[in-house]
Amino acid sequence: MNPLQQLQALGQSPWQDNISRDQLLSGELAHAVGAGDVTGLTSNPTIFQNAIAGSDDYDESIGLYAQRDMGTEDIFYSLASEDIQEAADIFLPVYERSSGSDGFVSLEVSPRLAYETEATVRDALQLWQRVDRPNLMIKIPGTRAGLDAITAAVSAGVNVNVTLIFSVQRYAEVMDAYMDGLEQRLGRGEEIVKLASVASFFVSRLDTLVDARLDELAATHPEASKMKGATAIANARLAYDLFRQTTASPRWASLSAAGARVQRPLWASTSTKNPQYRDVFYVESLIGRDTVNTMPPHTLEAFKQHGHAKRTITLGLDDARTHMARLSQLGVDMSSITDTLESLGVAAFADSFDELLAVIEQRSQILVQERT
């Protein structure tokens, strides 16, 4: 087994954080799935912006949709739905082989709706019906407004990938939102056995901000420099510990008895941003049962070539608590940092979405003129 397959033996699912029409047309994605290297896929507005703006693979479809006088946003979701449907079909054997516990493909609601609960729910239900695949997950941001949307979507029978989680406190609220949705379904006498969810906990971006703060503190607190590169892993390990506590609770035991599946923690943003850190640092440090790690292609390939797969997620839990406590003593405001990261994440996806729509609008005008 290669290291990606060893991850799976340890209970972690390696997913690809990328999609493009080229991967679908060339058979590249199908080959990776067939080889057993990846078991799921995630997308986001930035990924689609790069895919559509960076190639002409979508031009034929854009031209056809534009001639039908479709709006720019509707054209995008038509393009995205086509890609997601094809990817979901590629992963369907994984979904079936795992009895519906893996093999998922994620599509995100409009990032413009991150702070609007009811609009997010409407968008989630529309995308769920539009793509119409059992192994689809709808991505909903873990903002405060997103919490009630998560509950409503799960209650309606939608598989949900909760994205943009940065703090352990918000993660606890996300798990509650998922369980609320399951309980609402059960209260109506509806089944929950087929429902699945992941909670996407963002990793490396936290170190980027905290390390910068530690650099500032190093002048007066020399030990701060030695604490760099440890916050994201500590934060994620504390989140996993909370996951284990939650799934050992009486509340979860009742849901599990009714057939509920655990909402697996998903480690996102696990490519290394700092060149001083090992390129698979955030993968090797967070390996554990009932987890997912979604990686861009270059990180997947790096881990396949030289990654070390062993269970690490439960190591150093006391050290993680000590590290977070020391950050607080130094005056590092983690709540402020995670709030900032959430706002930046929402804004970045919204900007990518706007840029994407601008590209589609421009291409639409050019292609319609060429066809007339």
The 8 nearest C-alpha neighbors of each residue, nearest first, counted from 0:
[[1, 4, 5, 2, 3, 8, 35, 6],
 [0, 2, 4, 3, 303, 5, 304, 36],
 [3, 1, 5, 303, 4, 308, 306, 6],
 [4, 2, 6, 5, 303, 1, 36, 13],
 [5, 3, 7, 6, 2, 1, 0, 36],
 [4, 6, 2, 8, 7, 3, 308, 0],
 [7, 5, 9, 3, 4, 11, 8, 308],
 [6, 8, 11, 10, 4, 9, 5, 12],
 [7, 9, 5, 6, 10, 4, 11, 12],
 [10, 8, 6, 7, 11, 288, 287, 5],
 [9, 11, 288, 7, 8, 289, 287, 6],
 [12, 10, 290, 7, 291, 6, 288, 9],
 [11, 13, 291, 7, 38, 14, 292, 290],
 [14, 12, 292, 37, 293, 38, 291, 11],
 [15, 13, 293, 39, 40, 37, 38, 292],
 [14, 16, 40, 294, 293, 17, 295, 41],
 [17, 15, 295, 41, 294, 293, 40, 42],
 [16, 18, 42, 15, 295, 46, 41, 40],
 [19, 17, 42, 46, 22, 20, 16, 47],
 [20, 18, 50, 21, 22, 23, 17, 47],
 [19, 21, 23, 22, 24, 82, 56, 18],
 [20, 22, 24, 19, 23, 25, 56, 27],
 [23, 21, 27, 20, 25, 28, 19, 24],
 [22, 24, 20, 21, 26, 25, 28, 27],
 [25, 23, 21, 26, 22, 20, 27, 28],
 [26, 24, 27, 22, 23, 21, 28, 20],
 [25, 27, 29, 23, 28, 24, 30, 22],
 [28, 26, 22, 30, 25, 29, 31, 23],
 [29, 27, 31, 30, 22, 26, 23, 32],
 [28, 30, 26, 32, 31, 27, 33, 89],
 [29, 31, 33, 27, 28, 32, 34, 26],
 [32, 30, 34, 28, 33, 29, 36, 37],
 [33, 31, 29, 35, 37, 34, 30, 36],
 [32, 34, 30, 35, 31, 29, 36, 28],
 [33, 35, 31, 32, 36, 30, 37, 29],
 [36, 34, 32, 33, 37, 31, 4, 38],
 [35, 37, 31, 34, 3, 32, 4, 38],
 [38, 36, 13, 14, 32, 35, 39, 31],
 [37, 39, 102, 14, 13, 12, 32, 93],
 [40, 38, 14, 102, 103, 104, 37, 15],
 [39, 41, 15, 104, 14, 16, 103, 105],
 [42, 40, 105, 16, 104, 17, 15, 43],
 [41, 43, 17, 105, 106, 16, 46, 18],
 [42, 44, 46, 45, 107, 47, 106, 41],
 [45, 43, 47, 352, 46, 348, 351, 48],
 [46, 44, 48, 351, 47, 43, 348, 49],
 [47, 45, 49, 43, 48, 44, 42, 17],
 [46, 48, 50, 44, 49, 45, 51, 43],
 [47, 49, 355, 45, 46, 51, 50, 52],
 [48, 50, 46, 47, 52, 53, 51, 45],
 [51, 49, 47, 19, 53, 48, 52, 46],
 [50, 52, 48, 53, 49, 54, 47, 57],
 [53, 51, 49, 48, 50, 54, 358, 355],
 [52, 54, 50, 49, 51, 55, 48, 56],
 [55, 53, 56, 51, 52, 50, 57, 49],
 [54, 56, 58, 57, 51, 53, 52, 59],
 [57, 55, 54, 58, 20, 21, 59, 51],
 [56, 58, 55, 60, 59, 61, 51, 54],
 [59, 57, 61, 55, 60, 56, 62, 362],
 [58, 60, 62, 61, 57, 63, 56, 55],
 [59, 61, 63, 62, 58, 57, 64, 78],
 [62, 60, 58, 64, 59, 63, 65, 57],
 [61, 63, 65, 59, 366, 60, 64, 363],
 [62, 64, 60, 66, 65, 61, 59, 67],
 [63, 65, 67, 61, 66, 62, 69, 60],
 [64, 66, 62, 68, 67, 63, 363, 69],
 [67, 65, 63, 68, 64, 62, 367, 69],
 [66, 68, 64, 65, 69, 63, 62, 70],
 [69, 67, 65, 66, 70, 64, 71, 63],
 [68, 70, 67, 65, 64, 74, 73, 71],
 [71, 69, 73, 72, 74, 68, 65, 64],
 [70, 72, 74, 73, 360, 356, 75, 359],
 [73, 71, 75, 74, 70, 76, 356, 69],
 [72, 74, 76, 70, 75, 71, 77, 69],
 [75, 73, 71, 77, 72, 76, 70, 78],
 [74, 76, 72, 78, 77, 73, 79, 71],
 [75, 77, 79, 73, 78, 74, 80, 72],
 [76, 78, 74, 80, 75, 79, 73, 81],
 [79, 77, 75, 81, 76, 80, 74, 82],
 [78, 80, 76, 82, 81, 77, 83, 75],
 [81, 79, 83, 77, 82, 78, 130, 76],
 [80, 82, 84, 78, 79, 83, 77, 85],
 [83, 81, 79, 85, 80, 84, 86, 20],
 [82, 84, 80, 86, 85, 81, 87, 79],
 [85, 83, 87, 81, 86, 82, 80, 130],
 [84, 86, 88, 82, 87, 83, 81, 89],
 [85, 87, 89, 83, 88, 84, 82, 90],
 [86, 88, 84, 90, 89, 85, 104, 83],
 [89, 87, 91, 85, 86, 90, 84, 92],
 [90, 88, 86, 87, 91, 29, 85, 92],
 [89, 91, 102, 87, 93, 88, 92, 86],
 [90, 92, 94, 88, 93, 89, 87, 95],
 [93, 91, 95, 94, 90, 96, 89, 102],
 [94, 92, 102, 96, 91, 90, 95, 97],
 [95, 93, 102, 99, 91, 101, 97, 92],
 [94, 96, 98, 92, 97, 93, 99, 91],
 [95, 97, 93, 98, 94, 92, 99, 91],
 [96, 98, 94, 95, 99, 100, 101, 93],
 [99, 97, 95, 96, 100, 94, 101, 93],
 [98, 100, 94, 97, 101, 95, 193, 134],
 [99, 101, 97, 98, 94, 195, 102, 260],
 [102, 100, 94, 103, 99, 97, 93, 38],
 [101, 103, 94, 39, 93, 38, 90, 91],
 [104, 102, 134, 39, 135, 101, 40, 136],
 [103, 105, 40, 135, 87, 41, 39, 136],
 [106, 104, 136, 41, 137, 135, 42, 138],
 [107, 105, 137, 138, 42, 136, 43, 108],
 [108, 106, 138, 137, 43, 139, 109, 105],
 [107, 109, 123, 122, 138, 110, 139, 119],
 [108, 110, 111, 112, 107, 122, 113, 119],
 [111, 109, 349, 112, 113, 348, 108, 345],
 [110, 112, 109, 113, 349, 114, 345, 352],
 [111, 113, 115, 110, 114, 119, 109, 118],
 [114, 112, 110, 115, 111, 140, 145, 142],
 [113, 115, 144, 112, 116, 142, 145, 143],
 [116, 114, 112, 118, 113, 144, 117, 119],
 [115, 117, 144, 119, 148, 118, 145, 120],
 [116, 118, 120, 119, 115, 121, 148, 147],
 [119, 117, 121, 120, 116, 115, 122, 112],
 [118, 120, 122, 116, 117, 121, 112, 123],
 [119, 121, 123, 117, 148, 118, 122, 124],
 [122, 120, 118, 124, 119, 123, 125, 117],
 [121, 123, 119, 125, 120, 124, 108, 118],
 [124, 122, 120, 126, 121, 125, 108, 119],
 [123, 125, 127, 121, 122, 126, 120, 128],
 [124, 126, 122, 128, 127, 123, 129, 121],
 [127, 125, 129, 123, 128, 124, 130, 122],
 [128, 126, 124, 125, 129, 130, 131, 123],
 [129, 127, 131, 125, 126, 130, 124, 132],
 [128, 130, 126, 131, 127, 125, 80, 124],
 [131, 129, 80, 127, 128, 132, 126, 84],
 [130, 132, 128, 129, 127, 133, 135, 84],
 [131, 133, 135, 134, 130, 87, 84, 127],
 [134, 132, 135, 131, 87, 99, 158, 103],
 [135, 133, 103, 132, 87, 104, 102, 94],
 [136, 134, 104, 132, 133, 103, 105, 137],
 [137, 135, 105, 158, 159, 160, 104, 138],
 [136, 138, 159, 106, 105, 107, 160, 123],
 [137, 139, 107, 160, 161, 106, 159, 108],
 [138, 140, 161, 162, 108, 160, 107, 137],
 [141, 139, 162, 142, 161, 163, 145, 113],
 [142, 140, 145, 162, 164, 161, 163, 146],
 [141, 143, 145, 144, 140, 146, 113, 114],
 [144, 142, 145, 146, 141, 114, 147, 169],
 [145, 143, 116, 114, 142, 146, 115, 147],
 [144, 146, 142, 148, 141, 143, 147, 140],
 [147, 145, 149, 148, 143, 144, 176, 141],
 [146, 148, 150, 149, 145, 151, 144, 116],
 [149, 147, 145, 151, 120, 116, 146, 150],
 [150, 148, 146, 152, 147, 151, 145, 153],
 [149, 151, 180, 176, 147, 153, 148, 152],
 [152, 150, 154, 148, 149, 153, 155, 147],
 [151, 153, 155, 149, 157, 154, 150, 148],
 [154, 152, 180, 157, 156, 155, 150, 151],
 [153, 155, 180, 151, 184, 152, 156, 183],
 [156, 154, 152, 153, 157, 151, 184, 180],
 [157, 155, 153, 154, 152, 194, 158, 191],
 [156, 158, 153, 152, 155, 159, 127, 194],
 [157, 159, 136, 195, 196, 194, 137, 153],
 [160, 158, 196, 137, 136, 138, 161, 157],
 [159, 161, 138, 197, 196, 136, 137, 198],
 [162, 160, 198, 139, 138, 140, 199, 141],
 [161, 163, 140, 199, 141, 164, 139, 160],
 [164, 162, 140, 141, 341, 201, 165, 199],
 [165, 163, 200, 141, 162, 201, 199, 166],
 [164, 166, 337, 201, 200, 163, 341, 167],
 [167, 165, 169, 168, 337, 164, 170, 334],
 [166, 168, 170, 238, 169, 171, 165, 234],
 [167, 169, 171, 170, 166, 172, 238, 165],
 [170, 168, 172, 166, 171, 167, 173, 164],
 [169, 171, 167, 173, 172, 168, 166, 174],
 [170, 172, 168, 174, 169, 173, 167, 175],
 [173, 171, 175, 169, 170, 174, 176, 168],
 [174, 172, 170, 176, 175, 171, 169, 177],
 [173, 175, 177, 171, 176, 172, 178, 170],
 [174, 176, 172, 178, 173, 177, 179, 171],
 [175, 177, 173, 150, 179, 174, 178, 146],
 [178, 176, 174, 180, 179, 175, 150, 173],
 [177, 179, 181, 175, 180, 176, 182, 174],
 [180, 178, 176, 182, 177, 181, 150, 175],
 [181, 179, 150, 154, 153, 183, 177, 178],
 [180, 182, 178, 184, 183, 179, 154, 185],
 [183, 181, 185, 179, 184, 180, 186, 178],
 [182, 184, 186, 180, 181, 185, 154, 179],
 [185, 183, 189, 154, 181, 187, 186, 182],
 [184, 186, 188, 182, 187, 189, 183, 181],
 [187, 185, 183, 184, 188, 182, 189, 181],
 [188, 186, 184, 185, 189, 183, 182, 190],
 [187, 189, 185, 186, 184, 190, 183, 191],
 [190, 188, 184, 185, 187, 191, 186, 183],
 [189, 191, 192, 185, 188, 184, 193, 258],
 [192, 190, 194, 193, 259, 258, 181, 189],
 [191, 193, 258, 259, 194, 190, 260, 257],
 [194, 192, 191, 195, 99, 190, 259, 260],
 [195, 193, 191, 158, 192, 156, 196, 157],
 [196, 194, 158, 260, 193, 262, 159, 100],
 [195, 197, 262, 159, 158, 160, 263, 198],
 [196, 198, 263, 262, 160, 264, 265, 199],
 [197, 199, 161, 264, 265, 160, 200, 263],
 [200, 198, 265, 162, 161, 266, 267, 164],
 [199, 201, 164, 266, 267, 165, 265, 198],
 [202, 200, 267, 268, 165, 164, 266, 199],
 [201, 203, 231, 268, 204, 205, 269, 267],
 [204, 202, 205, 206, 268, 269, 231, 271],
 [205, 203, 207, 206, 202, 208, 268, 201],
 [206, 204, 203, 207, 231, 208, 202, 209],
 [205, 207, 209, 203, 231, 210, 208, 204],
 [206, 208, 204, 205, 210, 209, 211, 203],
 [209, 207, 211, 206, 205, 210, 212, 204],
 [208, 210, 212, 206, 211, 207, 205, 213],
 [211, 209, 213, 227, 212, 206, 207, 208],
 [210, 212, 214, 208, 209, 213, 207, 215],
 [211, 213, 209, 215, 210, 214, 216, 208],
 [214, 212, 210, 216, 215, 223, 211, 217],
 [213, 215, 211, 217, 212, 216, 210, 224],
 [214, 216, 212, 213, 217, 211, 218, 219],
 [217, 215, 213, 214, 218, 220, 219, 223],
 [216, 218, 221, 220, 223, 214, 219, 215],
 [219, 217, 216, 220, 221, 215, 214, 223],
 [218, 220, 217, 216, 221, 215, 223, 222],
 [219, 221, 217, 222, 216, 223, 218, 329],
 [222, 220, 217, 223, 224, 218, 219, 216],
 [221, 223, 224, 225, 220, 217, 226, 216],
 [224, 222, 217, 226, 213, 221, 225, 220],
 [225, 223, 226, 222, 227, 217, 221, 213],
 [224, 226, 223, 222, 227, 221, 228, 213],
 [227, 225, 223, 224, 229, 228, 222, 213],
 [226, 228, 210, 229, 225, 224, 213, 223],
 [227, 229, 206, 230, 226, 210, 231, 276],
 [230, 228, 227, 232, 231, 226, 233, 206],
 [231, 229, 233, 232, 206, 234, 228, 205],
 [232, 230, 234, 202, 206, 233, 205, 229],
 [231, 233, 235, 234, 230, 229, 236, 284],
 [234, 232, 319, 230, 236, 231, 235, 229],
 [233, 235, 231, 237, 232, 236, 230, 238],
 [236, 234, 238, 232, 237, 233, 231, 239],
 [235, 237, 239, 233, 238, 234, 312, 232],
 [238, 236, 240, 234, 235, 239, 233, 241],
 [237, 239, 235, 241, 236, 240, 167, 242],
 [240, 238, 242, 236, 241, 237, 235, 243],
 [239, 241, 237, 243, 242, 238, 236, 244],
 [242, 240, 244, 238, 239, 243, 245, 237],
 [243, 241, 239, 245, 240, 244, 246, 238],
 [244, 242, 240, 246, 241, 245, 247, 239],
 [243, 245, 241, 247, 242, 246, 240, 248],
 [244, 246, 242, 248, 247, 243, 241, 251],
 [245, 247, 243, 251, 248, 244, 242, 252],
 [246, 248, 244, 245, 243, 251, 249, 252],
 [247, 249, 245, 250, 251, 246, 252, 244],
 [250, 248, 252, 251, 253, 247, 246, 245],
 [249, 251, 248, 253, 252, 254, 245, 246],
 [252, 250, 254, 253, 248, 246, 249, 255],
 [251, 253, 249, 255, 254, 250, 256, 248],
 [252, 254, 256, 251, 250, 255, 249, 257],
 [255, 253, 251, 257, 256, 259, 252, 258],
 [254, 256, 259, 252, 258, 257, 253, 251],
 [255, 257, 253, 254, 258, 252, 259, 251],
 [258, 256, 254, 255, 259, 253, 191, 192],
 [257, 259, 192, 255, 256, 191, 260, 254],
 [260, 258, 255, 254, 192, 191, 257, 261],
 [259, 261, 195, 262, 258, 255, 194, 192],
 [262, 260, 263, 259, 246, 196, 195, 289],
 [261, 263, 196, 197, 260, 198, 264, 195],
 [262, 264, 197, 290, 289, 261, 265, 198],
 [265, 263, 198, 290, 197, 199, 291, 266],
 [266, 264, 291, 199, 198, 292, 290, 200],
 [265, 267, 292, 200, 199, 201, 291, 293],
 [268, 266, 201, 269, 293, 200, 199, 202],
 [267, 269, 201, 202, 203, 270, 204, 266],
 [270, 268, 281, 267, 203, 202, 271, 294],
 [269, 271, 268, 298, 272, 294, 278, 281],
 [270, 272, 278, 273, 269, 203, 276, 279],
 [271, 273, 270, 274, 203, 207, 204, 276],
 [272, 274, 275, 271, 276, 207, 277, 278],
 [275, 273, 276, 272, 271, 277, 278, 270],
 [274, 276, 273, 277, 278, 272, 271, 228],
 [277, 275, 274, 273, 278, 280, 271, 228],
 [276, 278, 280, 279, 275, 271, 274, 281],
 [277, 279, 271, 280, 276, 270, 298, 301],
 [280, 278, 282, 277, 281, 302, 283, 306],
 [281, 279, 277, 283, 282, 278, 284, 276],
 [282, 280, 269, 284, 279, 283, 285, 271],
 [283, 281, 279, 280, 284, 285, 269, 286],
 [282, 284, 280, 281, 285, 279, 286, 307],
 [283, 285, 281, 282, 311, 286, 280, 312],
 [286, 284, 312, 282, 311, 283, 287, 281],
 [287, 285, 310, 312, 311, 284, 283, 11],
 [288, 286, 310, 312, 11, 290, 10, 9],
 [287, 289, 10, 290, 11, 9, 286, 310],
 [290, 288, 10, 263, 11, 287, 291, 264],
 [291, 289, 11, 264, 263, 288, 265, 287],
 [290, 292, 265, 12, 11, 13, 266, 264],
 [291, 293, 266, 13, 265, 14, 12, 294],
 [294, 292, 14, 16, 15, 267, 13, 266],
 [295, 293, 16, 15, 299, 298, 14, 269],
 [294, 296, 16, 298, 297, 15, 17, 299],
 [297, 295, 299, 298, 300, 294, 15, 17],
 [296, 298, 300, 299, 295, 301, 294, 270],
 [299, 297, 301, 300, 296, 295, 294, 270],
 [300, 298, 296, 302, 297, 301, 294, 303],
 [299, 301, 303, 297, 298, 302, 296, 304],
 [302, 300, 298, 304, 303, 299, 297, 305],
 [303, 301, 306, 299, 305, 304, 300, 279],
 [302, 304, 300, 2, 301, 3, 305, 306],
 [303, 305, 301, 302, 300, 306, 2, 1],
 [306, 304, 302, 303, 301, 307, 2, 279],
 [307, 305, 302, 2, 303, 304, 308, 279],
 [308, 306, 283, 309, 2, 305, 302, 5],
 [307, 309, 6, 2, 5, 306, 283, 310],
 [308, 310, 311, 307, 286, 9, 283, 6],
 [309, 311, 286, 287, 312, 9, 308, 313],
 [312, 310, 286, 314, 284, 313, 285, 309],
 [311, 313, 285, 286, 287, 314, 236, 310],
 [312, 314, 311, 316, 236, 315, 240, 287],
 [315, 313, 311, 312, 316, 236, 310, 317],
 [316, 314, 318, 317, 319, 313, 233, 236],
 [315, 317, 319, 318, 314, 313, 320, 236],
 [316, 318, 320, 319, 315, 321, 314, 322],
 [319, 317, 321, 315, 316, 320, 322, 233],
 [318, 320, 233, 316, 322, 317, 321, 315],
 [319, 321, 317, 323, 322, 318, 324, 316],
 [322, 320, 318, 324, 319, 323, 325, 317],
 [323, 321, 319, 325, 324, 320, 318, 326],
 [322, 324, 326, 320, 325, 321, 319, 327],
 [325, 323, 321, 327, 326, 322, 320, 328],
 [324, 326, 328, 322, 327, 323, 321, 329],
 [327, 325, 329, 323, 331, 328, 324, 322],
 [326, 328, 330, 324, 331, 325, 329, 323],
 [327, 329, 325, 330, 326, 324, 331, 323],
 [330, 328, 326, 327, 331, 325, 216, 220],
 [331, 329, 327, 328, 332, 326, 325, 333],
 [330, 332, 326, 327, 329, 333, 212, 328],
 [333, 331, 335, 334, 330, 336, 327, 326],
 [332, 334, 336, 335, 331, 337, 327, 326],
 [335, 333, 337, 336, 332, 338, 166, 339],
 [334, 336, 338, 333, 332, 337, 339, 340],
 [335, 337, 333, 339, 334, 338, 340, 332],
 [336, 338, 340, 334, 339, 165, 335, 166],
 [339, 337, 335, 341, 336, 340, 334, 342],
 [340, 338, 336, 342, 337, 341, 343, 335],
 [339, 341, 337, 343, 338, 342, 344, 336],
 [340, 342, 344, 338, 339, 343, 337, 345],
 [343, 341, 339, 345, 344, 340, 346, 338],
 [344, 342, 340, 346, 341, 345, 347, 339],
 [345, 343, 341, 347, 346, 342, 340, 348],
 [344, 346, 342, 348, 343, 347, 349, 341],
 [345, 347, 349, 343, 344, 348, 350, 342],
 [348, 346, 350, 344, 349, 345, 343, 351],
 [347, 349, 351, 345, 350, 346, 44, 110],
 [350, 348, 352, 346, 110, 351, 347, 111],
 [351, 349, 353, 347, 352, 348, 346, 354],
 [352, 350, 348, 354, 45, 349, 353, 44],
 [351, 353, 349, 355, 350, 44, 354, 348],
 [352, 354, 350, 356, 355, 351, 349, 357],
 [355, 353, 357, 351, 352, 356, 350, 358],
 [356, 354, 48, 352, 358, 357, 353, 351],
 [355, 357, 359, 353, 358, 354, 360, 71],
 [356, 358, 354, 360, 355, 359, 361, 353],
 [359, 357, 355, 361, 356, 360, 362, 354],
 [358, 360, 356, 362, 361, 357, 363, 355],
 [361, 359, 357, 363, 358, 362, 71, 356],
 [360, 362, 358, 364, 363, 359, 357, 365],
 [361, 363, 359, 365, 364, 360, 366, 358],
 [364, 362, 360, 366, 361, 365, 65, 359],
 [363, 365, 367, 361, 362, 366, 368, 360],
 [364, 366, 362, 368, 363, 367, 369, 361],
 [367, 365, 369, 363, 62, 368, 364, 362],
 [368, 366, 370, 364, 369, 365, 363, 62],
 [367, 369, 365, 371, 366, 370, 364, 363],
 [368, 370, 366, 367, 371, 365, 364, 62],
 [369, 371, 367, 368, 366, 62, 66, 365],
 [370, 368, 369, 367, 366, 66, 365, 364]]
